């Protein structure tokens, strides 16, 4: 994972009102940054092509310094990974948003948070905002060096495997083993197929109210 810091006067007035809110990052094409135009149902560039846009949950917004911190999971290929690896001071990119974040239920008596590396920034944000109640965290990462200090006393389980099917199976199994105490609320995000399995388990197999769990597919495996 690599942290990229976006900054500049254009961030004046930008706010993240809720934790785990997303932003859309418009990446330059062929070293040129063109702002797309809304064409009724999608954004398009002047030549009719679609812009390169990726969605991220910022790790941190420093409104005073006008800095937006993005943590990008690095892969061997991929537009966002390549951009993050090669970005240098002065390079241009554009963000829009924020999207809706997570509304914390004041009636919750406990929280369960789960996700893969792409969800770590959102989970770190949530841990900064959640009330002092019991919190269980399940995080799936590909390598031990992806483990970080969560800066809060929580019951955390790290699932580590370089094999993706094994990794996401462990994450789903971790959710299957949690106790759903009265008043618990769940937030989970990550690979889409794994999140679909978690959603099915919580809602169909365990009968959890849909309003008590927020499960988001952040990305989709192609192999």
C-alpha positions in Angstrom: 0.0 0.0 0.0 1.2 3.5 -0.8 0.0 6.8 0.6 -0.6 9.6 -2.0 -1.3 13.1 -0.7 -3.4 15.4 -2.8 -3.1 19.1 -2.0 -3.9 22.5 -3.2 -6.2 25.5 -2.9 -9.0 23.6 -4.8 -9.5 21.6 -1.6 -10.7 24.7 0.2 -14.1 24.0 1.6 -13.9 20.2 1.0 -15.4 18.3 3.9 -15.8 14.7 5.0 -19.0 14.9 7.1 -19.2 11.1 7.9 -16.6 8.4 8.3 -16.0 5.9 5.5 -17.2 8.4 2.8 -15.7 7.9 -0.6 -14.3 10.2 -3.3 -13.8 9.7 -7.0 -10.4 10.1 -8.4 -10.0 11.2 -12.0 -6.6 10.1 -13.3 -4.7 11.8 -16.2 -4.6 10.1 -19.6 -1.4 10.3 -21.5 0.0 12.8 -19.0 -3.0 15.1 -19.7 -5.8 15.8 -17.3 -9.1 16.6 -19.0 -12.2 17.3 -17.0 -15.1 15.2 -18.4 -18.5 16.5 -19.1 -21.8 14.9 -17.8 -23.7 13.6 -20.8 -27.0 12.7 -19.2 -26.1 9.3 -17.8 -22.3 9.2 -17.7 -19.2 11.4 -17.8 -17.4 11.5 -21.2 -14.3 13.2 -22.5 -14.3 15.4 -25.6 -13.5 12.5 -27.9 -16.4 10.5 -26.5 -14.3 8.1 -24.5 -14.8 7.4 -20.8 -12.4 9.0 -18.3 -10.3 6.9 -16.0 -12.0 7.2 -12.6 -11.4 5.2 -9.5 -13.2 5.3 -6.1 -11.3 5.5 -2.9 -12.1 6.1 0.8 -9.6 8.8 2.0 -7.6 7.9 5.0 -7.5 11.5 6.2 -8.5 15.0 5.3 -6.4 17.8 6.8 -8.7 20.8 6.1 -6.1 23.3 7.5 -3.2 22.1 5.4 -5.6 21.4 2.4 -4.4 17.8 2.1 -6.3 14.7 1.2 -4.5 11.5 2.1 -5.3 8.4 -0.1 -3.9 4.9 0.7 -3.7 2.9 -2.5 -3.3 -0.9 -2.5 -0.6 -1.7 -5.0 -1.0 -4.6 -7.4 1.4 -5.8 -10.1 -0.8 -4.1 -12.7 -3.8 -1.8 -12.8 -4.2 1.9 -13.7 -4.6 3.1 -10.1 -1.6 1.1 -8.9 0.6 2.3 -11.7 -0.4 5.9 -11.0 0.3 5.6 -7.3 3.7 4.0 -7.9 4.8 6.7 -10.3 3.1 9.9 -8.9 5.4 12.7 -8.1 5.1 16.1 -6.5 3.4 18.4 -8.9 1.5 15.8 -10.8 -2.2 16.5 -11.4 -5.3 14.6 -10.5 -8.9 15.6 -9.7 -11.2 14.4 -7.0 -15.0 14.7 -6.7 -17.3 14.0 -3.8 -17.5 13.0 -1.1 -20.0 10.2 -1.4 -22.2 9.3 1.5 -20.4 7.8 4.5 -21.5 5.7 7.4 -24.1 7.0 9.8 -23.3 5.7 13.2 -26.3 4.3 15.0 -26.4 5.8 18.6 -28.4 2.8 19.8 -25.6 0.3 18.8 -24.2 -1.7 21.7 -21.3 -3.2 19.7 -19.7 -3.1 16.3 -18.2 -5.6 14.0 -15.9 -4.3 11.2 -14.5 -6.4 8.4 -12.7 -6.0 5.1 -9.6 -6.5 3.0 -6.7 -4.1 2.5 -8.9 -1.7 0.4 -11.1 -1.3 3.5 -8.3 -0.4 5.9 -8.6 3.4 5.4 -12.4 3.3 6.0 -12.0 1.1 9.1 -9.4 3.4 10.5 -11.7 6.3 10.1 -14.6 4.4 11.7 -12.4 3.5 14.7 -11.8 7.2 15.2 -15.5 7.9 15.4 -17.2 4.9 16.9 -18.4 5.2 20.6 -16.7 3.4 23.5 -18.5 0.0 23.0 -17.0 -3.4 22.2 -15.6 -3.6 18.7 -14.5 -6.7 16.8 -12.4 -6.3 13.6 -11.6 -8.9 10.9 -9.0 -7.8 8.3 -7.7 -9.8 5.4 -4.3 -8.9 4.0 -1.9 -10.6 1.6 1.3 -10.1 3.7 2.2 -9.6 7.3 3.8 -6.2 6.6 0.3 -4.9 5.7 -0.7 -5.2 9.3 -0.9 -1.7 11.0 -1.6 -0.3 14.4 -5.3 0.5 14.6 -4.7 2.9 17.4 -7.6 1.6 19.5 -8.2 -1.2 21.9 -10.3 -3.6 19.8 -10.5 -7.4 19.3 -8.8 -7.7 16.0 -8.1 -10.8 13.9 -5.7 -10.5 10.9 -6.3 -13.1 8.2 -3.1 -13.4 6.2 -2.6 -15.3 2.9 -0.9 -14.6 -0.5 -3.6 -16.8 -2.1 -6.7 -14.7 -2.7 -9.3 -17.5 -2.6 -7.9 -18.7 0.7 -7.7 -15.2 2.0 -11.3 -14.3 1.3 -12.6 -17.7 2.5 -10.9 -16.9 5.8 -12.6 -13.5 5.9 -16.0 -14.9 5.3 -15.4 -17.7 7.8 -14.4 -15.0 10.3 -17.7 -13.3 10.0 -19.5 -16.7 10.3 -17.9 -17.2 13.7 -18.8 -13.8 15.2 -21.5 -13.6 17.9 -24.4 -11.3 16.9 -25.2 -9.9 20.3 -28.3 -7.7 20.7 -27.7 -4.2 19.4 -24.6 -5.1 17.3 -24.0 -3.3 14.0 -21.8 -4.5 11.2 -19.8 -2.6 8.6 -17.9 -4.6 6.0 -16.3 -3.8 2.6 -13.9 -5.3 0.1 -13.8 -7.8 -2.7 -17.3 -8.0 -4.2 -17.8 -11.8 -4.2 -16.7 -12.1 -0.6 -19.0 -9.3 0.4 -21.9 -11.0 -1.4 -21.3 -14.1 0.6 -21.1 -12.1 3.9 -24.3 -10.3 3.0 -26.1 -13.6 2.2 -24.8 -15.1 5.5 -26.0 -12.2 7.6 -29.3 -11.5 6.0 -30.5 -14.9 4.7 -28.8 -17.4 7.0 -28.8 -15.5 10.3 -31.8 -13.3 9.8 -30.0 -10.0 10.6 -32.0 -6.9 9.9 -30.7 -5.2 6.7 -30.6 -1.8 8.5 -28.1 -3.3 11.0 -25.4 -4.2 8.5 -23.7 -2.1 5.8 -21.8 -4.4 3.4 -20.1 -2.9 0.4 -18.3 -4.4 -2.6 -15.3 -2.2 -3.3 -13.8 -4.1 -6.2 -14.1 -7.3 -8.2 -11.6 -10.0 -8.9 -11.2 -10.7 -12.6 -9.6 -14.2 -12.2 
